[in-house]
Amino acid sequence: MLIDALWDTVPLTRPEDQLAVLMSRLRTVLGRDRIEHRDQGYLLHCDWLDATELAVLTREMDGAAGGGPRDGRGGGGAGRALADPRRRPQPLPGEWAQLQAGRA
């Protein structure tokens, strides 16, 4: 599934080897404890996701909206979420990534 998500229509001669190289590089950056290699593939151990933070900020905004615009709380979460340019949606390649983006 990961190979299909990365190289949807690009034919590779040895995709498992290509994936292993990419995972090795990623493990160097993130740490070996973050990406576990198993017989079935790889397991990512993460403690932070953009989608999770977006859900938290959305709940904060929903809670603040009930207080009215004069209490100063409304929009605080939205301001933080929208002020960071890294949070702006970028087009994602591949069918799997598009499905995940649609869910978020």
N, C-alpha and C positions, 0 to 999 in steps of 0.2 A: 504494500500500500504506500509506503514512504517513497519507494522508487517511482511509482506511478505519479505521486504528487509532485516530485521534483522534476521528472523527465517525462511528462505526459505523452508527448508525441515525438520526442527525440530518440531515435534508435541508438542504443549503446551496446557495445559488444560484450562488456562484462559489468552490468549495472551494480551487482553486489560489491565488486571491488571499488567502483567509483564511490558508492555510498560509504564504504568503510574508510576511504581516504577523507571524505568530507566529515564523517563523524570523528575521526581522529583529530582533525584540525579544530573542530568545534569543542571537543573535550579538552584540548590544549587551552582554549580561551576560557571556557566555562568551568573547567575543573573535572577531573575524572569521576569525582563523586556525583556530579550532576547528571551525567549520561551513563547509564548502565547498559552494558552489552549482555544480551541474553540469547538463548538459542532461537527464540522467535523473532528477535530483532533488537531494538533499542528502547530503553525506558528513560524518559526525561523526568528528573526530580526537580520540580520548580516550586518556589515559594512566592512568586509574584507573576501575575499576568495582567496585561492591559485590560482584557475583558473583565477580569475580577475587579480591578480598580474602577472601571467604568460603571459596573453595577453598584459599587459602594457609593460613588459620587451621585449616581442617579437616585439612590435611596435618600441620600442627604438632601438633594434638591426637592424630592417629593415631600419629605418631612418639613423642609423649610417653607415650601409653598403654602402650607396650611397656616403659617403665621402672618401672612400678608406681606405686602411690599415694604411697609414702613419699619419692620423689625430689623432690617439690615442683614438677615440671614439668607434670604432668597438669592440664588444665583452664585453663591460662594463656591459650591462644588462645580458648577458649570464654568465659572471663570477659571478655576484651576485646570479643568479638563480641556478647555478650549484655548487657553493661553499657551500651552506647550505645543510647539509645532510638531513634535514627534508623535502626538496623538492624532494628527490629521490623517484621515483614511488614505491609504495608498492602494492603487490597483494591485491585486495579487494574481500571479500566474497560476494556472492549473485549476482543474475542476474542484479538487478537494479544498484548496484554499478559498475559492469563491463560495463554496458551501459553508465553510466555517465563518467567513466574513458575513454571510447572510444571516447566520444564527446570532452573531454578536449584534 
